[in-house]
Amino acid sequence: MVTTTATPLEAELLSLAGSVPDPELPVLTLRELGVVRAVHLRGTDAVEVDLTPTYTGCPAIEAMSVDIERVLRGHGMRRVTVRTVLAPAWSTDDITDEGRRKLREFGIAPPRVRRDPGPVPLALGPSRTRATASEASEMSEISGAPEPVRCPHCGSADTELLSRFSSTACKALRRCLVCREPFDHFKEL
Amino acid sequence: MTATVPTTAALALGDDALVLSHRLGEWAGHAPVLEEEVALANIALDLLGQARALLSMAGDEDELAYLREERAFRNLQLVEQPNGDFAHTIVRQLYFSVHQHLLYTELAAGDGPFAPLAAKAVKEVAYHRDHAEQWTLRLGDGTEVSHDRMTRACDALWRFTGEMFQPVAGLDTDGAAMEAAWLESVGDVLRRATLTVPEGPRGGAWSAGAGRQGLHTEPFGRMLAEMQHLHRSHPGASW
């Protein structure tokens, strides 16, 4: 069976799969995270779900698959197959506006929307031979000066990086220099 | 579907990711600061994800990881080198992540069987590269002690870097161009870190390309013994 447009039932199943909460960030649904790509009916009660990982090694993908299976089986599907698809690669730009708002409310600075994903250049502190680092200005010419990461608690743009990798691979650890609260930042990918 | 997966290349890239992931995982509980412990574990996790995808293209991921003998592994000798001190690990990360970033960028731009994975992983590797470069600047241009340790690490690992640009069957990449780009990028970081670009040979007759042919350095056997021991002792065990 080859279908190019989703049937009403497929749309309903897609919406159900998308309503599953993310296992690590339960404030977000998989739809808001942008990881459920498509749902294809195979016959009347078998379904294939295309799921894309945020990071290649993200261990949450297995929990997501199990949760999607459970929800769709509960909706009368006898056979649910969750396929992991890599292309096109997931980007933090796939997180919906609603998802970004929820992240911020949860205390996580949402990823900034960027055309050129990858590391954001940062300044080093003083070093052995340099009173102030010039790396940031050198590198920002390459990737374009990004907007600042704002503190999700007080909204200040005056924040500093503590560690490029935080509680999970997708987050960096930062600190607000105004309210002094540490916070996670969902890195741009 | 792409017709055939070049197994040799899938094993080479998959083994690089798997072995380096395991080495970085060895830092758990030993890193100098908690943030760095988490960072190294996260980089290891990214690499493990890549390894799973790549080895699954070549066969059963578990069998390939846990039941192959040393001589059947196709990873670079660079990634199997022991962690050493923190400087040693950072230099290994610098040498490898710049290479991997260049390689995946090229693979992602093509339409071969590795393009989807490379397009995904290159964004993660960009963070690994950034991490290694920032630490290289920090340590190279840090204290006398950190500078000396970085110098020793740069020199010690330099001879393993030539192997990265040997041709791999199934990878249609321009090794010479990639090597030139690598030398320029790594040289630039080292110079900014007040370090000297090593002058020694990059892979002697005994080592050039040897990892890709299944010849490994002595510490690799012990690493494999540890990595495979549980699976071999308790076949089919699960959590």
Chai-1 contact restraints between the chains, C-beta under 6 A:
chainA,res_idxA,chainB,res_idxB,connection_type,confidence,min_distance_angstrom,max_distance_angstrom,comment,restraint_id
A,Y55,B,E124,contact,1.0,0.0,6.0,A-B,restraint_1
A,T56,B,G49,contact,1.0,0.0,6.0,A-B,restraint_2
A,T56,B,Q50,contact,1.0,0.0,6.0,A-B,restraint_3
A,T56,B,K120,contact,1.0,0.0,6.0,A-B,restraint_4
A,T56,B,A121,contact,1.0,0.0,6.0,A-B,restraint_5
A,G57,B,L45,contact,1.0,0.0,6.0,A-B,restraint_6
A,G57,B,D46,contact,1.0,0.0,6.0,A-B,restraint_7
A,G57,B,L48,contact,1.0,0.0,6.0,A-B,restraint_8
A,G57,B,G49,contact,1.0,0.0,6.0,A-B,restraint_9
A,L86,B,P116,contact,1.0,0.0,6.0,A-B,restraint_10
A,L86,B,L117,contact,1.0,0.0,6.0,A-B,restraint_11
A,L86,B,K120,contact,1.0,0.0,6.0,A-B,restraint_12
A,A87,B,P116,contact,1.0,0.0,6.0,A-B,restraint_13
A,A89,B,A119,contact,1.0,0.0,6.0,A-B,restraint_14
A,A89,B,K120,contact,1.0,0.0,6.0,A-B,restraint_15
A,P117,B,K123,contact,1.0,0.0,6.0,A-B,restraint_16
A,G118,B,A126,contact,1.0,0.0,6.0,A-B,restraint_17
A,P119,B,A126,contact,1.0,0.0,6.0,A-B,restraint_18
A,P119,B,Y127,contact,1.0,0.0,6.0,A-B,restraint_19
A,P119,B,D130,contact,1.0,0.0,6.0,A-B,restraint_20
A,L124,B,L137,contact,1.0,0.0,6.0,A-B,restraint_21
A,S127,B,D141,contact,1.0,0.0,6.0,A-B,restraint_22
A,R128,B,D141,contact,1.0,0.0,6.0,A-B,restraint_23
A,R128,B,G142,contact,1.0,0.0,6.0,A-B,restraint_24
A,T129,B,D141,contact,1.0,0.0,6.0,A-B,restraint_25
A,T129,B,T194,contact,1.0,0.0,6.0,A-B,restraint_26
A,S163,B,E35,contact,1.0,0.0,6.0,A-B,restraint_27
A,R164,B,H131,contact,1.0,0.0,6.0,A-B,restraint_28
A,F165,B,V38,contact,1.0,0.0,6.0,A-B,restraint_29
A,F165,B,A39,contact,1.0,0.0,6.0,A-B,restraint_30
A,F165,B,N42,contact,1.0,0.0,6.0,A-B,restraint_31
A,A169,B,N42,contact,1.0,0.0,6.0,A-B,restraint_32
A,A169,B,L45,contact,1.0,0.0,6.0,A-B,restraint_33
A,A169,B,D46,contact,1.0,0.0,6.0,A-B,restraint_34
A,L189,B,K123,contact,1.0,0.0,6.0,A-B,restraint_35
